[in-house]
Amino acid sequence: MASPQLRPKTRVLVPRDWSSESAALRLLSAERPEEIFPILLEEIVKVGFARALVLEVDFETGEIKPAASLNCDKAYLNRFRTSLWASENPVVSALQNLRPSSLDALYGSSDSWYAYPMIYRGPSRCWEAEREPRQDCLAVQNFRISKKLQFEEQVCKACGMQGYATLLLAQLQNARPQKHLDRLEALTERANGYLARLFKFEHYYNRMRDMEVTISRLQAVMQSMADPVILTDNQHRVVIQNRAAERFFRVPEGVSEGGRRAVELNHRWFSAALSSMVVSATDASRDLTLVDVMEGEEVLFEAASAPTHSRQGVRSGMVTVMRDVTDLRRADEEVRANLDKLRTAEEIVRQDRDRLNLVIENVGDPIIVADNSAKIVLLDPMAKDLFGSAETTRDPQIVKNQAKLDAYLNSFTFSFADKENRSLRLYNPSSHTEVEYAVRSGKIYGARGQVAYTVTVLRDFTAWKKLEQLQMERRMLEMEKFAATGRLAGTIAHEINNPLEAMKNAIHLLSGKLDPQWQPIFEALRTENERVTRIVRQMLGLYRNTAPLGSFDLNSVVEDTLALFARPMTKTGIEVQKRLGDLPPMKGSADQFRQLLSNLVVNARDSLQPGGKLIIKTQQVLASDGLHGWVKLSVADTGSGIARDLQKSMFEPFVSTKGEKGTGLGLWIVKGIVENHNGRIRVHSGVGKGTVFSLTFPVVRPVPVSPLT
């Protein structure tokens, strides 16, 4: 706190006649402390003293110097300058003793001086000490002092004001009556009383100015803060708030009724949050959602509050600072979401790592992973058997394997090749023999394009050769199987061919000798006999496509095939449906298509129960150019269906779903006919739901050519 300071004044005055105005009134008319000393000195000289001056103590520097004088020049005044530490100086002794005294032959001169000390003192306590109440007021302590003055204690502990200490010196001329000295003491005491009051008044005035400056600075700080700052009383009513807080707690001009209600809600929420913090007595901060009156948006704040107390320690209110954490919370939520994603990714990486380790452990070949310095970092169990580990006793053969591997890894790691295939002969501890391994290595590069790791896989040539031998034996068995099938088919075809020739001769002899009513049956018998003859020839040729190709109508083939099987299926309660579309002529063998349809229809018939359905559908699909297209043939039934495990192998020979009743060659023949006509076949089947065979064949529409004229 600022304290008033006595301003040094050095003036040489000539006494005047003050009879019109008493000394008391003159002292009482002084408005500032520095006006007291000139009036006092003039009154003292008027009493009859030749010279007079006032020495002031500077408590900060410890210097004693003239503050005011009368009839003393500057050179004369400099003789009185001293310090508090000059204890042998009569001036310092007079100040410390706090008693009026006469000083003779001061500073080597023949002049005599009368010294009267003046300090800040009074019988009444200051306002702060009176209010609290306290007994350590400086004015009262100096008033009751009975020992030497302690200059370091001249600060009031109640109000913080720093006191003053001065010494009035009046020069004595010859012998002065006692009434002159009494008059001097009375004037000095009265002047000291007025000085103490003015000094205290100026102290409070300076303190008030300091407080105003402090308040102004605090208000400037509050207004410059971007966060809302609010000072409330004990009833949570707003006392002071900055501009940032007014955005939420003050109704602006021209705002709508909704804005007014938003301000009311903000006050209620804020008051409720303060009440909750006061009741809990532990929460220093709390989340608070307020409505921006101008924007109409909700803003999330973190309200931090601290109580304010009076000098007596009584709570007088609270100071609340609210920080906008909307973006911070949003960022926190994003961080949490990213953390969850990171944990999920970490879990996926862990699962992938475990899966990779499981694959490496069960791959069946030794795997070695080395770093960019050709140092081994990972060995799978099979590689550990070949190259050992640090815990196992080193066999000389295993050490030899390790030396070969180190040489190979160094050569490959520091080479320019990305991949390398070589062979190594290594000792196999399980078989106790040397085995030739096929070594395949590759490099893994880091983000900067440098080699990070190398992966090496060893494959046992011996096991590989055994596998190739097994595969070769399997192929030989299959070839033998097909050869046996061919021989069997040739034998069967040869044996069937003889009775077929007899049947053909009998049919030829019956030609033209039957009644007209039996003629359709005779034609069907002759046609089917010729088809069986062609099938037998194909079997003799090991199913080589020896039939001549030509144009035929697929719908006619469907009609002829269904004419053979429709009546038996109708008797067993099977419904046959035809959905034949408009088709162009097809290039191929009509006999093979009859055989194809016969096999599919027979398979469908065998899988159907009474009441089932057989649906045969044909349609044409044109390409975008209008010339090319496809003919689709669908044979669908509602039968028992084909099991999923048989769908992959049902087109292979001797695979049958009919058990002992089937030969397993029908679908094999169907596949061969479709492939001979560049077609595709698709099967959709479900157990108990039926089967659909979809056959697609490419066709080209003929382009009409106008004759040349």
Sequence and secondary structure as in RCSB ss.txt:
>XXXX:A:sequence
MASPQLRPKTRVLVPRDWSSESAALRLLSAERPEEIFPILLEEIVKVGFARALVLEVDFETGEIKPAASLNCDKA
YLNRFRTSLWASENPVVSALQNLRPSSLDALYGSSDSWYAYPMIYRGPSRCWEAEREPRQDCLAVQNFRISKKLQ
FEEQVCKACGMQGYATLLLAQLQNARPQKHLDRLEALTERANGYLARLFKFEHYYNRMRDMEVTISRLQAVMQSM
ADPVILTDNQHRVVIQNRAAERFFRVPEGVSEGGRRAVELNHRWFSAALSSMVVSATDASRDLTLVDVMEGEEVL
FEAASAPTHSRQGVRSGMVTVMRDVTDLRRADEEVRANLDKLRTAEEIVRQDRDRLNLVIENVGDPIIVADNSAK
IVLLDPMAKDLFGSAETTRDPQIVKNQAKLDAYLNSFTFSFADKENRSLRLYNPSSHTEVEYAVRSGKIYGARGQ
VAYTVTVLRDFTAWKKLEQLQMERRMLEMEKFAATGRLAGTIAHEINNPLEAMKNAIHLLSGKLDPQWQPIFEAL
RTENERVTRIVRQMLGLYRNTAPLGSFDLNSVVEDTLALFARPMTKTGIEVQKRLGDLPPMKGSADQFRQLLSNL
VVNARDSLQPGGKLIIKTQQVLASDGLHGWVKLSVADTGSGIARDLQKSMFEPFVSTKGEKGTGLGLWIVKGIVE
NHNGRIRVHSGVGKGTVFSLTFPVVRPVPVSPLT
>XXXX:A:secstr
                  TTS HHHHHHT  SGGGHHHHHHHHHHHHT S EEEEEEETTTTEEEEEEEES  HH
HHGGG EETT TTSHHHHHHHHTS EEEESGGGSS EEEEEEEES  SS  HHHHHTT S  HHHHHHT  S   
GGG B TTT  B  EEEEEEEE S   HHHHHHHHHHHHHHHHHHHHHHHHHHHHHHHHHHHHHHHHHHHHHHH 
SS EEEE TT  EEEE HHHHHHHS  TT  HHHHHHHHHHHHHHHHHHHHHHHHSS SEEEEEEE TTT  EEE
EEEEEEEEE TTS EEEEEEEEEE HHHHHHHHHHHHHHHHHHHHHHHHHHHHHHHHHHHHHSSS EEEEETTS 
EEEE HHHHHHH  SSS   HHHHHHHHHHHHHHHHHHTSS SEEEEEEEEEETTTTEEEEEEEEEEEEE TTS 
EEEEEEEEEEHHHHHHHHHHHHHHHHHHHHHHHHHHHHHHHHHHHHHHHHHHHHHHHHHHTT S GGGHHHHHHH
HHHHHHHHHHHHHHHTTS   S  EEE HHHHHHHHHHHHHHHHHHTT EEEEEE     EEE HHHHHHHHHHH
HHHHHHH  TT EEEEEEEEEE TTSSEEEEEEEEEE SS   HHHHTTTTSTT  SSGGG  S HHHHHHHHHH
HTT EEEEEEETTTEEEEEEEEEEE         
